Amino acid sequence: MHHVSIRTANIHQAIAFYETLGFAVNERFTTGYTLACWMEGLGGRIELIQIPQPKPAPDAFHDVHYVGYYHLSFDLTDHTPDLSMWLTALQDQFKQAIAADPSSRPLQILLQPEQQMIGDRVYEVAFIADTDGLPLEFIRLLK
């Protein structure tokens, strides 16, 4: 897969959010009449596209009847030995960002880390929301 494209209401807030997750901008460009960029991190590439007149997105995480895109998933097995500790450290980073810039948004946790059996493997799984409410899953294989 080359990249996953994410439409955002505010590309600057979205870039700051994904940089906190470990992504880095590697290309800035315009697409038609709007700002865009590619960011790389956590083993993948995302494209952010700013939408000039955004409408609220449907709540894919909480609406049990929603059909369509659900979430992006990032495998943190090689990045952290404990998903709860990683999420706590991420929360601290967001608190520091808010202290430095009160217009920053707090981290929205949709699902605290929990264990889930998928096939014959056990994973730690957690969900957070990005700046536009897009669900993001973080998964770690338990050895």
Secondary structure by P-SEA (a helix, b strand, c coil): ccbbbbbbccaaaaaaaaaaacccccbbbbcccccccccccccbbbbbbbbcccccccccccccccccccccccccccccccaaaaaaaaaaaaaaaaaaccccccccccccbbbbbcccbbbbbbbbbcccbbbbbbbbbcc
